């Protein structure tokens, strides 16, 4: 994978981790060791990943999805499910979310 692709993927993964740290789910947790691996693998610093457009776009997309689901269904259970569809919980190499 090319360096820019790694950085983009890494930024998206960090956005997911940051989102779920802020908005905890009952059955998902952030794998902090995996987060460190993603940062190292991306070739960028955490600050660089968070400053990227890829990070901002991913975080914003998750916020919009969560807001829509909360307004429509009055809970976040479906929003929590989104973590599994974005990064497979069984993906051990670069995914950052794990089932509890």
Backbone as ProteinMPNN parsed JSONL, in Angstrom:
{"seq_chain_A": "XXXXXXXXXXXXXXXXXXXXXXXXXXXXXXXXXXXXXXXXXXXXXXXXXXXXXXXXXXXXXXXXXXXXXXXXXXXXXXXXXXXXXXXXXXXXXXXXXXXX", "coords_chain_A": {"N_chain_A": [[0.852, -1.177, 0.0], [0.527, 2.237, -0.748], [2.237, 5.118, 0.693], [0.551, 7.45, 1.024], [-1.97, 6.288, 0.913], [-1.886, 4.618, 3.124], [-1.711, 6.564, 5.134], [-4.192, 7.838, 4.809], [-5.977, 5.733, 5.361], [-5.162, 5.172, 7.977], [-5.792, 7.608, 9.256], [-8.583, 7.547, 9.082], [-9.124, 5.294, 10.671], [-8.197, 6.211, 13.162], [-9.985, 8.291, 13.56], [-12.344, 6.836, 13.927], [-11.702, 5.506, 16.321], [-11.382, 7.733, 18.043], [-13.958, 8.788, 17.907], [-15.485, 6.759, 19.145], [-14.345, 6.746, 21.651], [-15.293, 9.094, 22.64], [-18.011, 8.671, 22.42], [-19.073, 6.224, 23.911], [-19.837, 2.73, 23.441], [-22.016, 0.055, 24.275], [-21.236, -2.54, 23.529], [-18.875, -2.374, 22.077], [-15.377, -1.692, 22.069], [-12.468, 0.407, 22.132], [-9.476, -0.695, 20.876], [-6.64, -0.059, 22.266], [-3.974, -0.812, 21.901], [-4.027, -1.614, 19.252], [-4.572, 0.838, 18.1], [-2.147, 2.187, 18.486], [-0.55, 0.605, 16.838], [-1.685, 1.149, 14.34], [-1.086, 3.853, 14.069], [1.743, 3.758, 13.935], [2.034, 2.133, 11.649], [0.879, 3.762, 9.723], [2.745, 5.696, 9.125], [2.681, 8.287, 9.886], [2.377, 10.872, 12.377], [0.28, 10.931, 15.326], [-0.828, 13.463, 15.615], [-0.586, 14.464, 13.002], [-2.281, 12.705, 11.651], [-4.763, 13.3, 12.849], [-5.054, 15.923, 11.979], [-5.605, 15.718, 9.329], [-7.603, 15.794, 6.285], [-8.894, 13.395, 5.746], [-9.312, 12.276, 8.28], [-11.018, 14.229, 9.41], [-13.222, 14.084, 7.666], [-14.084, 11.404, 8.068], [-14.711, 11.414, 10.821], [-16.711, 13.364, 10.903], [-18.639, 12.156, 9.244], [-19.364, 9.992, 10.839], [-20.431, 11.316, 13.048], [-22.648, 12.596, 11.84], [-24.131, 10.363, 11.045], [-24.64, 9.186, 13.542], [-26.153, 11.249, 14.752], [-28.406, 11.316, 13.078], [-29.441, 8.737, 13.507], [-29.91, 8.778, 16.286], [-31.868, 10.816, 16.425], [-33.901, 9.669, 14.94], [-34.377, 7.121, 16.117], [-34.042, 7.39, 18.82], [-32.049, 6.308, 20.42], [-28.691, 4.932, 20.777], [-28.049, 2.453, 19.833], [-28.061, 1.407, 17.22], [-26.206, 3.093, 16.056], [-23.946, 2.297, 17.384], [-23.609, -0.202, 16.236], [-22.53, 0.506, 13.831], [-19.764, 0.643, 14.003], [-18.863, -1.941, 13.668], [-19.464, -2.38, 11.006], [-17.827, -0.598, 9.71], [-15.157, -1.134, 10.459], [-14.216, -4.306, 10.626], [-14.663, -6.204, 13.47], [-13.212, -8.466, 13.87], [-10.937, -8.103, 12.472], [-7.659, -8.092, 12.906], [-5.285, -6.872, 12.226], [-5.29, -4.087, 11.39], [-7.677, -2.878, 12.165], [-9.416, -1.039, 14.717], [-11.431, -1.405, 16.54], [-13.015, -3.532, 18.9], [-15.068, -6.243, 19.99], [-16.717, -6.31, 23.127]], "CA_chain_A": [[0.0, 0.0, 0.0], [1.319, 3.451, -0.858], [2.255, 5.934, 1.917], [-0.633, 8.299, 1.158], [-3.109, 5.411, 1.204], [-1.739, 4.225, 4.539], [-2.046, 7.722, 5.965], [-5.637, 8.049, 4.721], [-6.625, 4.651, 6.103], [-4.83, 5.389, 9.386], [-6.577, 8.743, 9.749], [-9.961, 7.075, 9.257], [-9.156, 4.401, 11.835], [-8.052, 7.035, 14.362], [-11.255, 8.996, 13.719], [-13.283, 5.878, 14.521], [-11.307, 5.328, 17.722], [-11.71, 8.964, 18.777], [-15.411, 8.9, 17.995], [-16.018, 5.83, 20.142], [-13.901, 7.163, 22.979], [-16.212, 10.162, 23.03], [-19.372, 8.135, 22.407], [-18.886, 4.798, 24.189], [-20.885, 1.767, 23.111], [-22.167, -1.045, 25.225], [-20.6, -3.788, 23.115], [-17.623, -2.129, 21.353], [-14.335, -0.952, 22.787], [-11.317, 0.78, 21.33], [-8.28, -1.48, 21.18], [-5.588, 0.962, 22.312], [-2.752, -1.369, 21.31], [-4.224, -1.557, 17.804], [-4.445, 2.248, 17.715], [-0.71, 2.46, 18.402], [-0.059, -0.083, 15.639], [-2.169, 1.884, 13.173], [-0.293, 5.083, 13.97], [3.074, 3.385, 13.445], [1.882, 1.612, 10.294], [0.489, 4.832, 8.808], [3.897, 6.517, 8.772], [2.399, 9.666, 10.301], [2.157, 11.032, 13.811], [-1.122, 11.056, 15.714], [-1.227, 14.839, 15.322], [-0.747, 14.574, 11.553], [-3.492, 11.97, 11.266], [-5.935, 14.064, 13.299], [-5.138, 17.174, 11.224], [-5.874, 15.444, 7.914], [-8.974, 15.833, 5.782], [-9.471, 12.046, 5.874], [-9.778, 12.172, 9.664], [-12.172, 15.122, 9.59], [-14.354, 13.546, 6.916], [-14.575, 10.19, 8.73], [-15.328, 11.776, 12.097], [-17.949, 14.066, 10.573], [-19.599, 11.174, 8.74], [-19.866, 9.212, 11.977], [-21.308, 12.214, 13.813], [-23.898, 12.762, 11.114], [-24.855, 9.099, 11.142], [-25.121, 9.054, 14.918], [-27.217, 12.232, 14.978], [-29.594, 10.852, 12.363], [-29.986, 7.553, 14.183], [-30.456, 9.206, 17.582], [-33.111, 11.554, 16.197], [-34.931, 8.775, 14.404], [-34.67, 5.97, 16.966], [-33.926, 7.808, 20.228], [-30.978, 5.622, 21.165], [-27.494, 4.817, 19.946], [-27.712, 1.053, 19.6], [-27.734, 1.203, 15.814], [-24.96, 3.814, 15.804], [-22.88, 1.429, 17.883], [-23.411, -1.247, 15.249], [-21.777, 1.031, 12.691], [-18.331, 0.351, 14.165], [-18.601, -3.249, 13.088], [-19.527, -2.337, 9.55], [-16.718, 0.208, 9.202], [-13.952, -1.922, 10.672], [-14.587, -5.618, 11.138], [-14.108, -6.423, 14.807], [-12.287, -9.596, 13.829], [-9.729, -7.675, 11.752], [-6.673, -7.89, 13.956], [-4.092, -6.181, 11.783], [-5.381, -2.621, 11.363], [-8.898, -2.379, 12.772], [-9.198, -0.537, 16.076], [-12.575, -1.709, 17.393], [-13.168, -4.935, 19.304], [-16.263, -6.51, 20.784], [-16.421, -6.42, 24.568]], "C_chain_A": [[0.897, 1.239, 0.0], [1.215, 4.298, 0.411], [1.014, 6.816, 2.093], [-1.882, 7.487, 1.481], [-3.061, 4.949, 2.655], [-2.146, 5.359, 5.457], [-3.553, 7.971, 5.969], [-6.386, 6.992, 5.528], [-6.39, 4.84, 7.603], [-5.636, 6.521, 9.99], [-8.026, 8.335, 9.99], [-10.085, 6.176, 10.479], [-9.05, 5.198, 13.136], [-9.334, 7.824, 14.619], [-12.306, 8.088, 14.361], [-12.966, 5.693, 16.008], [-11.685, 6.554, 18.554], [-13.209, 9.121, 18.952], [-15.958, 8.003, 19.102], [-15.438, 6.035, 21.534], [-14.861, 8.223, 23.515], [-17.635, 9.647, 23.214], [-19.293, 6.631, 22.654], [-20.109, 3.965, 23.817], [-20.869, 0.63, 24.124], [-21.355, -2.267, 24.825], [-19.339, -3.611, 22.271], [-16.641, -1.412, 22.253], [-13.208, -0.639, 21.803], [-10.133, -0.061, 21.797], [-7.09, -0.523, 21.106], [-4.261, 0.457, 21.741], [-2.844, -1.319, 19.784], [-4.102, -0.12, 17.298], [-2.972, 2.611, 17.55], [-0.103, 1.811, 17.161], [-0.462, 0.66, 14.373], [-1.351, 3.155, 12.976], [1.085, 4.769, 13.393], [3.007, 2.94, 11.986], [1.601, 2.719, 9.286], [1.676, 5.676, 8.338], [3.727, 7.98, 9.133], [2.243, 9.703, 11.82], [0.657, 11.122, 14.079], [-1.632, 12.453, 15.358], [-1.451, 15.039, 13.828], [-2.012, 13.865, 11.086], [-4.739, 12.761, 11.637], [-6.121, 15.362, 12.523], [-5.546, 16.958, 9.764], [-7.359, 15.56, 7.564], [-9.647, 14.473, 5.908], [-10.042, 11.837, 7.273], [-11.065, 12.981, 9.833], [-13.405, 14.585, 8.884], [-14.941, 12.308, 7.589], [-15.301, 10.532, 10.023], [-16.671, 12.456, 11.85], [-19.02, 13.1, 10.074], [-20.182, 10.354, 9.886], [-20.786, 10.061, 12.85], [-22.661, 12.383, 13.133], [-24.755, 11.508, 11.188], [-25.45, 8.929, 12.534], [-26.282, 10.01, 15.175], [-28.51, 11.808, 14.296], [-30.248, 9.685, 13.105], [-30.593, 7.933, 15.524], [-31.783, 9.941, 17.412], [-34.237, 10.615, 15.784], [-35.342, 7.687, 15.399], [-34.529, 6.232, 18.455], [-32.955, 6.979, 21.067], [-29.766, 5.497, 20.251], [-27.134, 3.375, 19.634], [-27.349, 0.792, 18.147], [-26.448, 1.932, 15.445], [-23.78, 2.982, 16.281], [-22.594, 0.306, 16.898], [-22.544, -0.787, 14.092], [-20.291, 0.728, 12.801], [-17.98, -0.984, 13.543], [-18.638, -3.246, 11.574], [-18.376, -1.535, 8.958], [-15.406, -0.553, 9.309], [-14.362, -3.223, 11.337], [-13.899, -5.864, 12.469], [-13.128, -7.576, 14.84], [-10.988, -9.254, 13.097], [-8.673, -7.289, 12.783], [-5.469, -7.074, 13.509], [-4.213, -4.668, 11.908], [-6.679, -2.065, 11.937], [-8.652, -1.979, 14.223], [-10.348, -0.837, 17.026], [-12.647, -3.208, 17.675], [-14.489, -5.078, 20.057], [-15.845, -6.709, 22.238], [-16.679, -7.824, 25.057]], "O_chain_A": [[1.919, 1.266, 0.686], [0.219, 4.212, 1.13], [0.485, 6.918, 3.199], [-2.748, 7.939, 2.23], [-4.09, 4.898, 3.33], [-2.846, 5.144, 6.447], [-4.129, 8.279, 7.012], [-7.308, 7.307, 6.28], [-7.311, 4.684, 8.404], [-6.115, 6.408, 11.118], [-8.628, 8.732, 10.987], [-11.049, 6.286, 11.237], [-9.742, 4.889, 14.106], [-9.728, 8.005, 15.771], [-13.063, 8.52, 15.23], [-13.866, 5.721, 16.848], [-12.243, 6.422, 19.643], [-13.68, 9.535, 20.011], [-16.791, 8.431, 19.901], [-16.001, 5.534, 22.509], [-15.193, 8.235, 24.7], [-18.373, 10.136, 24.07], [-19.43, 5.844, 21.719], [-21.247, 4.43, 23.872], [-19.847, 0.308, 24.73], [-20.834, -2.967, 25.693], [-18.784, -4.6, 21.793], [-17.036, -0.614, 23.103], [-13.024, -1.32, 20.794], [-9.836, -0.118, 22.991], [-6.596, -0.215, 20.021], [-3.507, 1.234, 21.156], [-1.862, -1.019, 19.106], [-3.592, 0.117, 16.203], [-2.596, 3.27, 16.581], [0.759, 2.4, 16.508], [0.333, 0.785, 13.442], [-0.971, 3.493, 11.855], [1.54, 5.439, 12.467], [3.847, 3.339, 11.179], [2.027, 2.638, 8.133], [1.617, 6.299, 7.278], [4.534, 8.82, 8.736], [2.007, 8.676, 12.456], [-0.133, 11.361, 13.166], [-2.746, 12.6, 14.855], [-2.403, 15.71, 13.428], [-2.731, 14.371, 10.224], [-5.665, 12.879, 10.835], [-7.244, 15.854, 12.418], [-5.803, 17.924, 9.045], [-8.236, 15.442, 8.42], [-10.851, 14.404, 6.152], [-11.131, 11.285, 7.428], [-12.069, 12.476, 10.336], [-14.506, 14.624, 9.433], [-16.161, 12.171, 7.673], [-16.38, 10.004, 10.292], [-17.657, 12.149, 12.52], [-20.186, 13.222, 10.449], [-21.377, 10.057, 9.889], [-21.806, 9.574, 13.335], [-23.701, 12.317, 13.787], [-25.969, 11.589, 11.372], [-26.619, 8.572, 12.682], [-27.291, 9.612, 15.758], [-29.589, 11.93, 14.876], [-31.463, 9.662, 13.299], [-31.676, 7.461, 15.868], [-32.721, 9.71, 18.176], [-35.378, 10.756, 16.226], [-36.525, 7.367, 15.511], [-34.868, 5.372, 19.268], [-33.047, 6.964, 22.294], [-29.809, 5.907, 19.091], [-26.011, 3.104, 19.209], [-26.422, 0.031, 17.87], [-25.68, 1.447, 14.614], [-22.727, 2.969, 15.642], [-21.441, -0.095, 16.744], [-21.892, -1.604, 13.44], [-19.623, 0.571, 11.779], [-16.909, -1.136, 12.954], [-17.928, -4.016, 10.928], [-17.988, -1.771, 7.814], [-14.634, -0.606, 8.352], [-14.804, -3.229, 12.486], [-12.678, -5.743, 12.572], [-12.297, -7.657, 15.744], [-10.044, -10.045, 13.108], [-8.798, -6.264, 13.452], [-4.697, -6.622, 14.355], [-3.329, -4.026, 12.474], [-6.761, -0.86, 12.175], [-7.768, -2.53, 14.878], [-10.243, -0.546, 18.218], [-12.378, -4.035, 16.804], [-14.961, -4.13, 20.685], [-14.759, -7.213, 22.528], [-16.488, -8.111, 26.239]]}, "name": "protein", "num_of_chains": 1, "seq": "XXXXXXXXXXXXXXXXXXXXXXXXXXXXXXXXXXXXXXXXXXXXXXXXXXXXXXXXXXXXXXXXXXXXXXXXXXXXXXXXXXXXXXXXXXXXXXXXXXXX"}
